[in-house]
Amino acid sequence: MQIAITGSTGLIGSALVRALRDEGLTVLRLVRRRPTADDEVHWDPFGEVDIASLEGVDAVVHLAGAGIGDRRWTECYKQEIRDSRVEGTRTLCRALAAMDDRPSVLVSSSAAGYYGDTGGRTVDEDSPSGEGFLAGICRDWEAATAPAAEAGIRVVIPRTGIVLAREGGVLGRTLPLFRAGLGGRLGNGRQWMSWISLADAIAALRLLIDGPLEGPVNLTAPEPVTNAAYTSALGRALHRPTVFAAPPFALRLALGGLADEGVLVSQRILPARLTAAGFGFRHPDLSSALAALLS
């Protein structure tokens, strides 16, 4: 089995490449620069894709996109976030549709941001999209997969929540603060967090590659938690106090629009389709996830 991956150097992408290769599968990495290794294939999110080198590939996993939390949301960077996802997905899907020997499946990333702020209300894959910058991007991002679906490729769209990993993401970036006893809740801490361990995210992606699921699939653990509960659990796991709190005005001053849509947003999302498919979560609850990640 041959699998091509965009975004292979990111947190999820690099872990997925390792997992697939550990299975003995052949992985091709789509890169924007000039290829320098046998496992690399060139693609330009705003231009051409070397489809000749992808002929015979069984599956494509599309993870590429500018980091949501990497920089302050200036108007320029918001456009970069949008274009890297929507235009990049459209370019890739048109290229796949034009192939003579198309892959049987495309797993094209989306995000929990699709649902906007859900407050305390639980949502699943059948729930409508929400409001806001990220929700709008996610709608257009998912719609950009249409050329692949119309060409007969099975398209699966994982809407991924907060991925917990020591290597990066929210947990990896804040571990030094929590280990120093300087961690604390964000705002009032009542906002819901829909999370998934990196190990479960990779296992879920593997399930999506094999099928038969298609359409949107929430990649979140079955037990979302509030930010206050997450903060307390992380403090207990590290045996450190968590008495500090970052007030909303300070977060908005520091982060701009990212504060409301990426930090203070409340998202209580359930993985209904993964559960119905019989997916077995290795870390269904936060305590087991943190114990495994911090051991």
KETOR-212729 format. One record per residue (C-alpha): residue number from 0; residue in three letters; x, y negated, z negated. Coordinates in nm, 2 decimals. Layout:
% KETOR-212729
@num = NUM, residu = ALA, u = X, v = Y, w = Z
...
% end
This chain:
% KETOR-212729
@num = 0, residu = MET, u = 0.00, v = 0.00, w = 0.00
@num = 1, residu = GLN, u = 0.13, v = -0.35, w = 0.09
@num = 2, residu = ILE, u = 0.01, v = -0.65, w = -0.09
@num = 3, residu = ALA, u = 0.10, v = -1.02, w = 0.00
@num = 4, residu = ILE, u = 0.09, v = -1.28, w = -0.28
@num = 5, residu = THR, u = 0.09, v = -1.66, w = -0.27
@num = 6, residu = GLY, u = 0.19, v = -1.84, w = -0.59
@num = 7, residu = SER, u = 0.43, v = -1.55, w = -0.68
@num = 8, residu = THR, u = 0.65, v = -1.77, w = -0.90
@num = 9, residu = GLY, u = 0.37, v = -1.88, w = -1.14
@num = 10, residu = LEU, u = 0.28, v = -1.73, w = -1.47
@num = 11, residu = ILE, u = 0.02, v = -1.49, w = -1.33
@num = 12, residu = GLY, u = 0.19, v = -1.44, w = -0.99
@num = 13, residu = SER, u = 0.53, v = -1.34, w = -1.13
@num = 14, residu = ALA, u = 0.37, v = -1.09, w = -1.37
@num = 15, residu = LEU, u = 0.15, v = -0.95, w = -1.10
@num = 16, residu = VAL, u = 0.45, v = -0.90, w = -0.87
@num = 17, residu = ARG, u = 0.63, v = -0.71, w = -1.14
@num = 18, residu = ALA, u = 0.33, v = -0.49, w = -1.22
@num = 19, residu = LEU, u = 0.27, v = -0.40, w = -0.86
@num = 20, residu = ARG, u = 0.63, v = -0.31, w = -0.80
@num = 21, residu = ASP, u = 0.64, v = -0.10, w = -1.11
@num = 22, residu = GLU, u = 0.36, v = 0.10, w = -0.95
@num = 23, residu = GLY, u = 0.58, v = 0.15, w = -0.65
@num = 24, residu = LEU, u = 0.38, v = -0.08, w = -0.42
@num = 25, residu = THR, u = 0.53, v = -0.30, w = -0.15
@num = 26, residu = VAL, u = 0.49, v = -0.67, w = -0.23
@num = 27, residu = LEU, u = 0.54, v = -0.96, w = 0.01
@num = 28, residu = ARG, u = 0.58, v = -1.31, w = -0.13
@num = 29, residu = LEU, u = 0.44, v = -1.60, w = 0.07
@num = 30, residu = VAL, u = 0.68, v = -1.89, w = 0.03
@num = 31, residu = ARG, u = 0.67, v = -2.25, w = 0.16
@num = 32, residu = ARG, u = 1.05, v = -2.27, w = 0.22
@num = 33, residu = ARG, u = 1.25, v = -2.09, w = 0.48
@num = 34, residu = PRO, u = 1.25, v = -1.72, w = 0.38
@num = 35, residu = THR, u = 1.58, v = -1.59, w = 0.24
@num = 36, residu = ALA, u = 1.49, v = -1.24, w = 0.15
@num = 37, residu = ASP, u = 1.33, v = -0.94, w = 0.32
@num = 38, residu = ASP, u = 1.02, v = -0.96, w = 0.09
@num = 39, residu = GLU, u = 0.94, v = -1.32, w = 0.18
@num = 40, residu = VAL, u = 0.70, v = -1.45, w = 0.45
@num = 41, residu = HIS, u = 0.67, v = -1.82, w = 0.54
@num = 42, residu = TRP, u = 0.35, v = -2.01, w = 0.50
@num = 43, residu = ASP, u = 0.26, v = -2.38, w = 0.51
@num = 44, residu = PRO, u = -0.06, v = -2.46, w = 0.31
@num = 45, residu = PHE, u = -0.12, v = -2.75, w = 0.55
@num = 46, residu = GLY, u = 0.02, v = -2.59, w = 0.87
@num = 47, residu = GLU, u = 0.10, v = -2.25, w = 1.00
@num = 48, residu = VAL, u = 0.12, v = -1.90, w = 0.85
@num = 49, residu = ASP, u = 0.35, v = -1.63, w = 0.98
@num = 50, residu = ILE, u = 0.07, v = -1.38, w = 1.05
@num = 51, residu = ALA, u = 0.30, v = -1.15, w = 1.25
@num = 52, residu = SER, u = 0.48, v = -1.06, w = 0.93
@num = 53, residu = LEU, u = 0.15, v = -0.99, w = 0.76
@num = 54, residu = GLU, u = 0.02, v = -0.74, w = 1.01
@num = 55, residu = GLY, u = -0.06, v = -0.42, w = 0.83
@num = 56, residu = VAL, u = -0.09, v = -0.57, w = 0.49
@num = 57, residu = ASP, u = -0.37, v = -0.41, w = 0.29
@num = 58, residu = ALA, u = -0.45, v = -0.69, w = 0.05
@num = 59, residu = VAL, u = -0.37, v = -1.06, w = -0.01
@num = 60, residu = VAL, u = -0.38, v = -1.23, w = -0.35
@num = 61, residu = HIS, u = -0.39, v = -1.60, w = -0.33
@num = 62, residu = LEU, u = -0.28, v = -1.78, w = -0.64
@num = 63, residu = ALA, u = -0.11, v = -2.09, w = -0.51
@num = 64, residu = GLY, u = -0.20, v = -2.44, w = -0.63
@num = 65, residu = ALA, u = -0.06, v = -2.75, w = -0.80
@num = 66, residu = GLY, u = -0.06, v = -2.71, w = -1.18
@num = 67, residu = ILE, u = -0.37, v = -2.86, w = -1.35
@num = 68, residu = GLY, u = -0.18, v = -2.95, w = -1.67
@num = 69, residu = ASP, u = 0.16, v = -3.02, w = -1.52
@num = 70, residu = ARG, u = 0.12, v = -3.40, w = -1.49
@num = 71, residu = ARG, u = -0.10, v = -3.69, w = -1.59
@num = 72, residu = TRP, u = -0.40, v = -3.71, w = -1.36
@num = 73, residu = THR, u = -0.33, v = -4.01, w = -1.15
@num = 74, residu = GLU, u = -0.55, v = -4.05, w = -0.84
@num = 75, residu = CYS, u = -0.26, v = -3.94, w = -0.63
@num = 76, residu = TYR, u = -0.20, v = -3.62, w = -0.83
@num = 77, residu = LYS, u = -0.58, v = -3.54, w = -0.84
@num = 78, residu = GLN, u = -0.57, v = -3.55, w = -0.46
@num = 79, residu = GLU, u = -0.27, v = -3.31, w = -0.47
@num = 80, residu = ILE, u = -0.45, v = -3.07, w = -0.70
@num = 81, residu = ARG, u = -0.75, v = -3.07, w = -0.47
@num = 82, residu = ASP, u = -0.56, v = -3.04, w = -0.14
@num = 83, residu = SER, u = -0.32, v = -2.77, w = -0.26
@num = 84, residu = ARG, u = -0.62, v = -2.55, w = -0.34
@num = 85, residu = VAL, u = -0.89, v = -2.64, w = -0.08
@num = 86, residu = GLU, u = -0.67, v = -2.70, w = 0.22
@num = 87, residu = GLY, u = -0.43, v = -2.43, w = 0.13
@num = 88, residu = THR, u = -0.71, v = -2.17, w = 0.09
@num = 89, residu = ARG, u = -0.87, v = -2.28, w = 0.42
@num = 90, residu = THR, u = -0.53, v = -2.25, w = 0.60
@num = 91, residu = LEU, u = -0.47, v = -1.90, w = 0.47
@num = 92, residu = CYS, u = -0.82, v = -1.78, w = 0.54
@num = 93, residu = ARG, u = -0.82, v = -1.90, w = 0.89
@num = 94, residu = ALA, u = -0.49, v = -1.73, w = 0.95
@num = 95, residu = LEU, u = -0.61, v = -1.40, w = 0.80
@num = 96, residu = ALA, u = -0.92, v = -1.41, w = 1.02
@num = 97, residu = ALA, u = -0.71, v = -1.46, w = 1.33
@num = 98, residu = MET, u = -0.50, v = -1.14, w = 1.26
@num = 99, residu = ASP, u = -0.54, v = -0.83, w = 1.48
@num = 100, residu = ASP, u = -0.49, v = -0.60, w = 1.18
@num = 101, residu = ARG, u = -0.66, v = -0.78, w = 0.89
@num = 102, residu = PRO, u = -0.62, v = -0.70, w = 0.53
@num = 103, residu = SER, u = -0.92, v = -0.53, w = 0.38
@num = 104, residu = VAL, u = -0.94, v = -0.76, w = 0.08
@num = 105, residu = LEU, u = -0.86, v = -1.11, w = -0.02
@num = 106, residu = VAL, u = -0.84, v = -1.20, w = -0.39
@num = 107, residu = SER, u = -0.86, v = -1.58, w = -0.39
@num = 108, residu = SER, u = -0.82, v = -1.76, w = -0.72
@num = 109, residu = SER, u = -1.06, v = -2.00, w = -0.87
@num = 110, residu = ALA, u = -1.10, v = -2.12, w = -1.23
@num = 111, residu = ALA, u = -1.33, v = -2.14, w = -1.53
@num = 112, residu = GLY, u = -1.35, v = -2.51, w = -1.45
@num = 113, residu = TYR, u = -1.63, v = -2.41, w = -1.20
@num = 114, residu = TYR, u = -1.88, v = -2.42, w = -1.49
@num = 115, residu = GLY, u = -1.79, v = -2.76, w = -1.62
@num = 116, residu = ASP, u = -1.87, v = -2.83, w = -1.98
@num = 117, residu = THR, u = -2.11, v = -2.57, w = -2.11
@num = 118, residu = GLY, u = -2.13, v = -2.69, w = -2.47
@num = 119, residu = GLY, u = -2.23, v = -2.40, w = -2.69
@num = 120, residu = ARG, u = -2.43, v = -2.23, w = -2.41
@num = 121, residu = THR, u = -2.29, v = -1.90, w = -2.27
@num = 122, residu = VAL, u = -2.26, v = -1.87, w = -1.89
@num = 123, residu = ASP, u = -2.17, v = -1.58, w = -1.65
@num = 124, residu = GLU, u = -2.11, v = -1.54, w = -1.28
@num = 125, residu = ASP, u = -2.48, v = -1.61, w = -1.20
@num = 126, residu = SER, u = -2.48, v = -1.95, w = -1.38
@num = 127, residu = PRO, u = -2.46, v = -2.26, w = -1.16
@num = 128, residu = SER, u = -2.16, v = -2.48, w = -1.12
@num = 129, residu = GLY, u = -2.12, v = -2.77, w = -1.36
@num = 130, residu = GLU, u = -2.02, v = -3.14, w = -1.32
@num = 131, residu = GLY, u = -1.68, v = -3.31, w = -1.31
@num = 132, residu = PHE, u = -1.36, v = -3.32, w = -1.10
@num = 133, residu = LEU, u = -1.26, v = -2.96, w = -1.17
@num = 134, residu = ALA, u = -1.60, v = -2.82, w = -1.10
@num = 135, residu = GLY, u = -1.62, v = -3.00, w = -0.77
@num = 136, residu = ILE, u = -1.27, v = -2.87, w = -0.67
@num = 137, residu = CYS, u = -1.37, v = -2.51, w = -0.77
@num = 138, residu = ARG, u = -1.68, v = -2.53, w = -0.55
@num = 139, residu = ASP, u = -1.49, v = -2.64, w = -0.25
@num = 140, residu = TRP, u = -1.20, v = -2.41, w = -0.33
@num = 141, residu = GLU, u = -1.43, v = -2.11, w = -0.33
@num = 142, residu = ALA, u = -1.62, v = -2.23, w = -0.02
@num = 143, residu = ALA, u = -1.28, v = -2.25, w = 0.17
@num = 144, residu = THR, u = -1.27, v = -1.87, w = 0.17
@num = 145, residu = ALA, u = -1.55, v = -1.85, w = 0.42
@num = 146, residu = PRO, u = -1.34, v = -1.78, w = 0.73
@num = 147, residu = ALA, u = -1.20, v = -1.46, w = 0.57
@num = 148, residu = ALA, u = -1.55, v = -1.34, w = 0.46
@num = 149, residu = GLU, u = -1.69, v = -1.41, w = 0.81
@num = 150, residu = ALA, u = -1.41, v = -1.20, w = 0.96
@num = 151, residu = GLY, u = -1.52, v = -0.90, w = 0.76
@num = 152, residu = ILE, u = -1.26, v = -0.92, w = 0.48
@num = 153, residu = ARG, u = -1.39, v = -0.84, w = 0.13
@num = 154, residu = VAL, u = -1.34, v = -1.16, w = -0.07
@num = 155, residu = VAL, u = -1.32, v = -1.16, w = -0.45
@num = 156, residu = ILE, u = -1.29, v = -1.49, w = -0.64
@num = 157, residu = PRO, u = -1.16, v = -1.46, w = -0.99
@num = 158, residu = ARG, u = -1.26, v = -1.75, w = -1.21
@num = 159, residu = THR, u = -0.98, v = -1.74, w = -1.46
@num = 160, residu = GLY, u = -1.00, v = -1.89, w = -1.81
@num = 161, residu = ILE, u = -0.71, v = -1.99, w = -2.03
@num = 162, residu = VAL, u = -0.43, v = -1.72, w = -1.99
@num = 163, residu = LEU, u = -0.25, v = -1.64, w = -2.32
@num = 164, residu = ALA, u = 0.12, v = -1.55, w = -2.27
@num = 165, residu = ARG, u = 0.44, v = -1.62, w = -2.45
@num = 166, residu = GLU, u = 0.60, v = -1.70, w = -2.12
@num = 167, residu = GLY, u = 0.40, v = -2.01, w = -2.05
@num = 168, residu = GLY, u = 0.05, v = -2.16, w = -2.03
@num = 169, residu = VAL, u = -0.13, v = -2.31, w = -2.33
@num = 170, residu = LEU, u = 0.02, v = -2.06, w = -2.58
@num = 171, residu = GLY, u = 0.37, v = -2.07, w = -2.45
@num = 172, residu = ARG, u = 0.39, v = -2.44, w = -2.44
@num = 173, residu = THR, u = 0.25, v = -2.50, w = -2.79
@num = 174, residu = LEU, u = 0.43, v = -2.21, w = -2.98
@num = 175, residu = PRO, u = 0.72, v = -2.43, w = -3.08
@num = 176, residu = LEU, u = 0.49, v = -2.68, w = -3.25
@num = 177, residu = PHE, u = 0.29, v = -2.41, w = -3.43
@num = 178, residu = ARG, u = 0.61, v = -2.23, w = -3.54
@num = 179, residu = ALA, u = 0.73, v = -2.56, w = -3.69
@num = 180, residu = GLY, u = 0.40, v = -2.60, w = -3.88
@num = 181, residu = LEU, u = 0.29, v = -2.89, w = -3.66
@num = 182, residu = GLY, u = 0.01, v = -2.72, w = -3.48
@num = 183, residu = GLY, u = -0.35, v = -2.82, w = -3.52
@num = 184, residu = ARG, u = -0.69, v = -2.84, w = -3.36
@num = 185, residu = LEU, u = -0.78, v = -3.06, w = -3.07
@num = 186, residu = GLY, u = -1.05, v = -3.31, w = -3.14
@num = 187, residu = ASN, u = -1.31, v = -3.18, w = -3.37
@num = 188, residu = GLY, u = -1.22, v = -2.82, w = -3.27
@num = 189, residu = ARG, u = -1.58, v = -2.72, w = -3.20
@num = 190, residu = GLN, u = -1.53, v = -2.68, w = -2.82
@num = 191, residu = TRP, u = -1.54, v = -2.33, w = -2.70
@num = 192, residu = MET, u = -1.23, v = -2.17, w = -2.53
@num = 193, residu = SER, u = -1.27, v = -1.89, w = -2.28
@num = 194, residu = TRP, u = -0.93, v = -1.71, w = -2.28
@num = 195, residu = ILE, u = -0.78, v = -1.38, w = -2.15
@num = 196, residu = SER, u = -0.44, v = -1.22, w = -2.23
@num = 197, residu = LEU, u = -0.19, v = -1.21, w = -1.95
@num = 198, residu = ALA, u = -0.19, v = -0.83, w = -1.96
@num = 199, residu = ASP, u = -0.57, v = -0.81, w = -1.92
@num = 200, residu = ALA, u = -0.56, v = -1.07, w = -1.64
@num = 201, residu = ILE, u = -0.31, v = -0.86, w = -1.44
@num = 202, residu = ALA, u = -0.51, v = -0.54, w = -1.50
@num = 203, residu = ALA, u = -0.83, v = -0.72, w = -1.39
@num = 204, residu = LEU, u = -0.66, v = -0.84, w = -1.07
@num = 205, residu = ARG, u = -0.55, v = -0.49, w = -1.00
@num = 206, residu = LEU, u = -0.91, v = -0.38, w = -1.04
@num = 207, residu = LEU, u = -1.03, v = -0.65, w = -0.80
@num = 208, residu = ILE, u = -0.77, v = -0.54, w = -0.54
@num = 209, residu = ASP, u = -0.89, v = -0.18, w = -0.55
@num = 210, residu = GLY, u = -1.26, v = -0.28, w = -0.52
@num = 211, residu = PRO, u = -1.55, v = -0.26, w = -0.48
@num = 212, residu = LEU, u = -1.63, v = -0.59, w = -0.65
@num = 213, residu = GLU, u = -1.67, v = -0.90, w = -0.43
@num = 214, residu = GLY, u = -1.77, v = -1.26, w = -0.49
@num = 215, residu = PRO, u = -1.70, v = -1.45, w = -0.82
@num = 216, residu = VAL, u = -1.57, v = -1.25, w = -1.12
@num = 217, residu = ASN, u = -1.49, v = -1.42, w = -1.45
@num = 218, residu = LEU, u = -1.15, v = -1.34, w = -1.58
@num = 219, residu = THR, u = -1.21, v = -1.41, w = -1.95
@num = 220, residu = ALA, u = -1.21, v = -1.20, w = -2.26
@num = 221, residu = PRO, u = -1.56, v = -1.09, w = -2.39
@num = 222, residu = GLU, u = -1.52, v = -1.29, w = -2.71
@num = 223, residu = PRO, u = -1.46, v = -1.67, w = -2.65
@num = 224, residu = VAL, u = -1.37, v = -1.87, w = -2.96
@num = 225, residu = THR, u = -1.38, v = -2.23, w = -3.07
@num = 226, residu = ASN, u = -1.06, v = -2.43, w = -3.06
@num = 227, residu = ALA, u = -1.07, v = -2.45, w = -3.44
@num = 228, residu = ALA, u = -1.09, v = -2.07, w = -3.47
@num = 229, residu = TYR, u = -0.81, v = -2.03, w = -3.21
@num = 230, residu = THR, u = -0.60, v = -2.28, w = -3.41
@num = 231, residu = SER, u = -0.66, v = -2.10, w = -3.74
@num = 232, residu = ALA, u = -0.59, v = -1.75, w = -3.59
@num = 233, residu = LEU, u = -0.26, v = -1.87, w = -3.43
@num = 234, residu = GLY, u = -0.16, v = -2.02, w = -3.76
@num = 235, residu = ARG, u = -0.23, v = -1.70, w = -3.95
@num = 236, residu = ALA, u = -0.05, v = -1.49, w = -3.69
@num = 237, residu = LEU, u = 0.26, v = -1.71, w = -3.73
@num = 238, residu = HIS, u = 0.22, v = -1.76, w = -4.11
@num = 239, residu = ARG, u = 0.22, v = -2.14, w = -4.06
@num = 240, residu = PRO, u = -0.02, v = -2.42, w = -4.17
@num = 241, residu = THR, u = -0.25, v = -2.58, w = -3.92
@num = 242, residu = VAL, u = -0.36, v = -2.89, w = -4.10
@num = 243, residu = PHE, u = -0.30, v = -3.14, w = -3.82
@num = 244, residu = ALA, u = -0.56, v = -3.26, w = -3.57
@num = 245, residu = ALA, u = -0.52, v = -3.45, w = -3.24
@num = 246, residu = PRO, u = -0.80, v = -3.71, w = -3.22
@num = 247, residu = PRO, u = -0.99, v = -3.75, w = -2.89
@num = 248, residu = PHE, u = -0.88, v = -4.11, w = -2.83
@num = 249, residu = ALA, u = -0.51, v = -4.01, w = -2.86
@num = 250, residu = LEU, u = -0.56, v = -3.72, w = -2.62
@num = 251, residu = ARG, u = -0.73, v = -3.94, w = -2.37
@num = 252, residu = LEU, u = -0.46, v = -4.20, w = -2.40
@num = 253, residu = ALA, u = -0.19, v = -3.94, w = -2.35
@num = 254, residu = LEU, u = -0.36, v = -3.72, w = -2.09
@num = 255, residu = GLY, u = -0.61, v = -3.94, w = -1.91
@num = 256, residu = GLY, u = -0.89, v = -3.74, w = -1.73
@num = 257, residu = LEU, u = -0.72, v = -3.41, w = -1.82
@num = 258, residu = ALA, u = -0.82, v = -3.46, w = -2.19
@num = 259, residu = ASP, u = -1.19, v = -3.44, w = -2.13
@num = 260, residu = GLU, u = -1.19, v = -3.17, w = -1.86
@num = 261, residu = GLY, u = -0.89, v = -2.96, w = -1.96
@num = 262, residu = VAL, u = -0.85, v = -3.00, w = -2.34
@num = 263, residu = LEU, u = -1.17, v = -3.12, w = -2.50
@num = 264, residu = VAL, u = -1.41, v = -2.94, w = -2.26
@num = 265, residu = SER, u = -1.63, v = -2.66, w = -2.41
@num = 266, residu = GLN, u = -1.66, v = -2.35, w = -2.20
@num = 267, residu = ARG, u = -1.83, v = -2.04, w = -2.34
@num = 268, residu = ILE, u = -1.79, v = -1.79, w = -2.05
@num = 269, residu = LEU, u = -1.87, v = -1.42, w = -2.05
@num = 270, residu = PRO, u = -1.71, v = -1.17, w = -1.81
@num = 271, residu = ALA, u = -2.04, v = -1.00, w = -1.71
@num = 272, residu = ARG, u = -1.91, v = -0.84, w = -1.38
@num = 273, residu = LEU, u = -1.59, v = -0.70, w = -1.53
@num = 274, residu = THR, u = -1.79, v = -0.56, w = -1.82
@num = 275, residu = ALA, u = -2.05, v = -0.41, w = -1.58
@num = 276, residu = ALA, u = -1.77, v = -0.25, w = -1.38
@num = 277, residu = GLY, u = -1.64, v = -0.07, w = -1.69
@num = 278, residu = PHE, u = -1.32, v = -0.27, w = -1.72
@num = 279, residu = GLY, u = -1.15, v = -0.18, w = -2.05
@num = 280, residu = PHE, u = -1.00, v = -0.49, w = -2.21
@num = 281, residu = ARG, u = -0.67, v = -0.42, w = -2.39
@num = 282, residu = HIS, u = -0.72, v = -0.73, w = -2.60
@num = 283, residu = PRO, u = -1.10, v = -0.80, w = -2.63
@num = 284, residu = ASP, u = -1.06, v = -1.02, w = -2.93
@num = 285, residu = LEU, u = -0.82, v = -1.30, w = -3.02
@num = 286, residu = SER, u = -0.67, v = -1.13, w = -3.32
@num = 287, residu = SER, u = -0.56, v = -0.83, w = -3.12
@num = 288, residu = ALA, u = -0.43, v = -1.05, w = -2.84
@num = 289, residu = LEU, u = -0.22, v = -1.27, w = -3.07
@num = 290, residu = ALA, u = -0.09, v = -0.97, w = -3.26
@num = 291, residu = ALA, u = 0.04, v = -0.81, w = -2.93
@num = 292, residu = LEU, u = 0.18, v = -1.13, w = -2.79
@num = 293, residu = LEU, u = 0.36, v = -1.24, w = -3.10
@num = 294, residu = SER, u = 0.49, v = -0.90, w = -3.22
% end
